[in-house]
């Protein structure tokens, strides 16, 4: 299963620990190939079944990445199912 730490690392500490709030919505977090593969493999398995390639995941916009993280959170806690990411950002 995907490491929750890997999935939330870029949201919890400003995209990979870059620190600045303005970096929060910059392009992609600094993930290495192994980390991206682990995340994509987990998202492609049940219960998520996202059918993503590593390139598709890497090309996702920050809001799309947040939506993926929210799907993981919704699986863990149903209160996250009703969160509208468009309104939250």
C-alpha positions in Angstrom: 0.0 0.0 0.0 1.1 3.6 -0.6 2.9 5.1 2.3 0.6 7.8 3.7 3.8 9.7 4.7 4.8 9.8 1.0 1.4 11.0 -0.1 1.1 13.7 2.5 4.7 14.8 2.6 4.2 17.5 -0.1 1.1 18.9 1.5 2.0 18.9 5.1 5.4 20.6 4.9 5.1 22.9 1.9 5.9 20.5 -1.0 8.8 18.5 0.2 10.1 20.8 2.9 10.8 23.8 0.7 9.5 26.0 3.5 8.0 29.0 1.8 4.2 29.4 1.8 4.4 30.7 -1.8 5.9 27.4 -2.9 2.8 25.6 -1.6 1.2 25.9 -5.0 4.3 25.7 -7.2 4.4 22.9 -9.8 5.6 19.5 -8.5 7.1 18.4 -5.2 10.7 17.2 -5.4 10.0 13.5 -5.4 12.5 10.9 -6.8 11.5 8.2 -9.2 11.2 5.6 -6.5 8.8 7.7 -4.5 6.7 8.5 -7.5 6.6 4.8 -8.5 5.5 3.8 -5.0 2.7 6.4 -4.9 1.5 5.6 -8.4 1.5 1.8 -7.7 -0.6 2.4 -4.5 -3.0 4.7 -6.3 -3.5 2.1 -9.1 -4.5 -0.6 -6.6 -7.9 -1.1 -4.9 -9.6 0.9 -3.4 -8.3 3.8 -5.5 -7.9 2.4 -9.0 -6.7 5.6 -10.6 -5.1 4.0 -13.7 -2.2 6.5 -13.6 1.2 6.3 -15.2 4.2 7.8 -13.6 4.3 10.5 -16.2 0.6 11.3 -15.7 1.1 11.6 -12.0 4.2 13.8 -12.4 2.2 16.1 -14.8 -0.7 16.7 -12.4 -1.3 20.2 -11.2 -1.1 21.0 -7.5 -4.8 21.0 -7.1 -5.1 17.6 -8.7 -2.5 16.2 -6.3 -4.5 17.6 -3.4 -7.6 15.9 -4.8 -5.7 12.6 -4.8 -4.6 13.1 -1.2 -8.1 13.9 -0.3 -9.3 10.6 -1.9 -6.8 8.8 0.3 -8.0 10.7 3.4 -11.7 10.0 2.4 -10.9 6.3 2.4 -9.5 6.5 5.9 -12.1 8.9 7.3 -15.5 9.4 5.5 -15.8 13.0 6.7 -13.4 13.9 3.9 -15.7 12.7 1.2 -17.7 15.8 1.2 -14.7 18.2 1.0 -14.8 20.4 -2.2 -11.1 21.1 -2.9 -12.1 24.0 -5.2 -13.6 25.8 -2.2 -10.9 24.7 0.2 -8.1 26.4 -1.8 
